[in-house]
Amino acid sequence: MTSIGIHDLSVATAHYVVDLTELAEAAGVPPQKYLTGLGQEAMSFPAPDEDIVTMGAAAALPILERHGTERIRTVLFATESGIDQSKAAGVFVHKLLGLPSGVRVVELKQACYSGTAALQLAAGIVARDPREQVLLIASDIARYQLDTPGEPTQGAAAAAMLVSADPALLELEPTTGIHTADVNDFWRPNDSTTAMVDGGLSLRAYLASLMGAWDDFHARGGAGFHTIERFVYHQPFTKMAQKAHARLSQHTSHAVSINALKGSLDYNRVLGNSYTASLYVGLAAMLDNSDDLAGRRVGLFSYGSGSVGEFFTGIVQPDYARHRRREATLAALEARHPLDIEGYRALHSAHTESSQDRETPHVTSAPFRFSGIQGQARQYEAN
């Protein structure tokens, strides 16, 4: 069988960064509630001329610069921060990146899970014709109301992946475990710019989905827990991944390994929640910050509230270290501009999803920007 998986992986984020110690002090709570209780130190926050399109295109650009566009026949854009009820965000990206017309583009939605749904669809497309490659973009802005428990778990990032035969980073194994249940733990109505969250229920639903997905994975002949050397989990906040792994270890009657999550929390801790991109930002962090993964099996759990979960595995490829983008990701994190609490609250309050014509101020220094709305249609440009 032809091996299929992630050939390249690139991460992008937003212009601003908010320090969670400052946010905690402004909220009158001990900083350790965020730093230790959530496992979060900072969160990315978008400028007015940034959104899921600009971040997604910025994440994908280095992949095209390295590999070209000749074999890409599909763009899959996964997000729960949709900007239009009809037009796929990926169509805007298609133009910004100068992709040829012979490329199908579609947007997928199921809370934070749809990036993994896109990965499974991409693997099927490549299996049908190994000459083709799929550009997969997961891009999201996690936005909650001010002065709510969800506020410190905001964030913004995009992860772009090139899915192909004979992958350089991670070969996907065919067995997956799936769990779906109708749970009102998290949702965003059409008339709201922020999500509705039942935090306690969401925590329970996440763990129930993980157990259900694992049991399905095991029943279908998936790899044994003891053969999986590293794990990456969806991270609405990094402490959630630690809770999840402890629960799965208990569920499978194994001791909790202190190295199981090594490296996978590093980026999410300072980016915040990135919804569909979160799992793959975690994978990028694990690959970037570990030099001993060649040939090792990695377990990945994807969760999207509402709810859908999937557990699957992959084998890290022998030459993976040559294809990492650690320096570029660290540079993007370092390039963010600190945003004080007053400025953050002003930008948060000014955010609108109105379709009225307007121009956006030129703030971001990223490769692409959202320039405004003309004739009720969104406009983008290279920076």
N, C-alpha and C positions, 0 to 999 in steps of 0.2 A: 504494500500500500504506500502511496505517496504521503510523506509527512506534511502536515499543514499546521500553521500557527502564526505567531507574531514575529514578523521579520524585522520590524523597526518600531520604536516607541518614543514619542516626543511629548513633552509637557510644556504648557504655557500657563501664565496666570495674569492677574490684573495689575493695574498701575499703582494702586495704593496698598498699604498694609496698616492694620490697626493692632496695636499692642494690647493683649488681653489683661495684662497687669493694670494698665491705665484704664481699660474698660471696667475692670472690677472695682478699682478705687472710685471711679465716677459713679458706679452703681451702689457703692457703700457695702460691698461684700468682700470677704477675704480673698486675695488673689489666688490662694491655693485651691479655692473652690473651682476655678477654671484650670489652673496649671496642673493640679494633681487630680481633682475630681473628674475633670473632662479629659485631661491629658493634652490640653491645647495651650499654645503660647501666643499665637497670633492668627490673624485671618486676613486674607486678601480681600480687597474691596474695589469694585470697578470705578473708573472715571466716567463722567457723563457720556463720553464718546466711545465706550467699550460695552460689549455685550457678548453673548455666546457665539455669535458669528465671528467677531474680531479675534476672540481668544482661540476659537476652533481653527480659523485660518492660520493664525500665528503658530499653533502647535503643528499643523500639517506642513507648513512651508519647508522646514528643514528636511522632512522626509522626501518631498519632491526634489529638493536640491540635491539630495544624495542619490536618489534612485530614478529620477525622471518620471514621466507620466505615461510612457508608451504602453505599459501593461495594465494600467488602471482602467477598469471598465465599470466600476461601481463605487459610489460614495454613500456610506451609511452614516447619518448624523443622529446621534442619540442624545436626548436632552429632556429635562422636565421643566426647563425655563423657556418654553417655546415663545417665539416672537410674533407668530402669525398662526391663525387657526387653519390656514389652507396651504400656504407655500412653505416648503421645507427650508429650514435654515441652511441646509447644505447646498441649495441652489445659489444662494448668495456667495458661499464659499467657493463653489465651482467657478464663478466669474472672477473672484478675487485671485484665485490661484492660476487662472488661465488654463483650465482643464479643457480638453477637446469636447466636442459636442457628442461624441459617441460614448457617453458615460451616463449610466442610470444614477439617479439621486433620489433618496427617500429619507424621511425622518421617522424615528421610532420613539415611542413614549411608553414607559411604565415605571414611573418614579425613578429611583436610582438604579433599577435593574436593567434598563434598556440597552446600556452599553454592552452587557453580556449577551442579550438577545441578538444584538447586531454582530457580535463576534461569532456566535453560532451560525447565523445566516451567512456571514462572510466565509466561514469554513466550508459550508455547503456549496457556495458559488465556486470556490476554488477547487473543491473536489470534483465538480462537474467538468471544469476545464482548468487544469493546473497552469495553463499559460497566463491566466488572468490573475490580477491582484485586486484587492479591495482596500480602499482607503476608508478607515473607520475613525470617526471623530466623536468623542464624548465630551460635551462642554456644558457647564452649568454655573449658575450664580445662586447660591443658597441665601435667601433673604427672608428674615423673620421680622416681626414687629418690634419696635424699640421697647425696651423695658419689659421684656418677656423672658421666660426661661430659655427659649431657643436662641436668643440674641447672640450669646457667645459661641454658638455653633454655626455661624454664618461662614461664608467663604466663597471663593471663585477660582476655577481652574478648568483647563481643557487637557485631555490626553488624546493624541492622534496615534493611530496604529496602522501599519501596513501589514495586511494579512496575505500570506502567500504560501506556495509550496516550498519545501526545503527552507524553513525559516531559520534566521540567524540567532534569534533570541529564545523563543519558547515554542516547543512542539506541543500542540494540544493532543491530549489523549481522548479517545472517542466516548468513553462512558461519562455520563453526567447524572446528577441527581437533582430533581426538581420538586418544588413545593409551592402550591398556590392556595390562598385562602382570602376570602372577602373580609377585610378588616379595616375599620375606619380609624386607623392610627395616625394618618397623615394624608392631607390632600390640599389642593389649591383650587378653589372655585374660579370660574371664568371671570368673575367680577372682582377678584382680589389680586393685588400685587405681591402678597405674602402668603405663606402656607399656613394651614391650620394643623396643629400638632397636639396629640395626646401623648405626652412624653412617656408616661408609665406604660401605657398600652403599646407604644411603639417599641420600647425595650423588650417587652414580653413577646410581641409579634416577631421581632427580629430573631430572638432565640428559638422560638417555636419553628420558624421557617428554617433555621439552620439545622435543627434536629431532624425535621421532616425531609429536608434535602439530603442530609447525610444518610438517613435510613434508606431513602430511595436509591442513592448512589451505591450503598452497600448491597442492597437487594439486587441491583443490576450488574453486580460483579465488579464494582469499582475497586481501585487499589486499597489495600488495608491501611488503617491509620498509621501503623508502625512503619510503613514504607514511605510515608510522606515526610520529608525532612524539613520543609518550610511551609508556612501558611500565610496567606494574604486574605484579609477580610475587608468588606465594605466598611468605611470609617466615617460615620457621621461626626464622630469625635474619636480620638485614638483609644481612649479607655474602653470604648465599645468593642474594639477588636480584641483587647485583652480579656474582657468579660466573655466574649464569644468563644475564644480559644479555651479558656478555663472550663466553660460549660461543655464544649465538645469533647475535651479530654476526659471529663468526668463521665459523659454519656457513653464513651467508648472504653471506659475503664483503663485509661492511661494516665500516667503522671504528666503534669504540665511541664513542658520543656521551656527553659528560659531562653533558648536560642530559636524557638520556632518562628517567632515574629521578627527576628533580628533584621534591622534596617527598614522594615516595611512601614514604620510609623513616622519616619524622619521628615518626609515632605508634608504629609497631611497635618502634622503637629503645628506647622507654621503657615500652611495654606488655608486651613479650615475645611469645612465640608464642601465638596465639589460634586455631590450627587452622583450622576452617571460616571464621572471621571474618577471618583474616589478610589475604587478598587484598583484601577490601572495606574493612578498616581502612586498607590502603595506598591504595586508590582515594580514600577520604575525605580522607586526608592530602594526596594530590596535588591534589584539587580545592580543598581548603581553603587550601593554601599556594601556589597559582599563580593569578595574575590574567590570564593570557594564553592560556587554553585554549579559548576559545569557537571552535567549528567545527573543532577539531583532532581527529584520529583517535588513539585510545588503544588499545594492544594489551594484553591481559590474559592471563596464564597461571596456571591453577589446577592444583595438584598435590595428590593424596592418595595417601599411601603404600599400597603393596600390589599394584598401583598403577594409578591412573587420572589422566590429565592432559588438559587441554583448553585450547586457545588460541583466543581470539576477540577481536573488536574492537568499539569503540563510538565514536560521535561526540559530543563534549562540546557541550551545547546553548548557544545564544547567551546566555541569561539565567541560566546556572548559578550565577553569583556571588551572585545574590539569594537563592538557596535553600540555601546552604551553612550548616553548623552549627559553624564554627570556634571561636567563642567558647564554646559549650557544651562542646565536646570538651576544649578547653584547661582550662576550669573543672573538668571531671571529673578530668583528670589532676592538676591542682593540689590537688584536694580529698582525694586519697589520703593515708592516714596512714602515715608511715615505720614500718617494722617492722624492729627490730634482728635480728641473726642468731640470737640465742638464742630470741627469740620466734618467728621464722620456723620454726626447726627444731622447736620444740615444737608449733606448729600443724600443720606438715607430718606429724609423727609421730602426732598425735592424730586425723588424718583417718580417717574410716571410712565405708564404704558399707553398713554393717549396717542391716537393716530393723527392728531392735528399737525399741520405743517409747522416745522420749526428747524432751526439750525442748532447743532450742538457745539459747545465751546471746544476748541482744539486743546486737549490736555495730554492724551496718551502719546508715548513715544514708541509704542508697539508698531509692527509692520503695517497694520490695518486699523482703520477707525470707522465708527458709525458717524456719518457726517450730518444726519438729520432725516427729516421726512419731507417729501415733496409730492403733492397730489395724493396724500395719504399712503405713499409707498416709501419704504425704508431705503436709505441711500448709504452706500459704503464706498470707501476709497482707500488706496494705498497711502501710507504715511510718508 
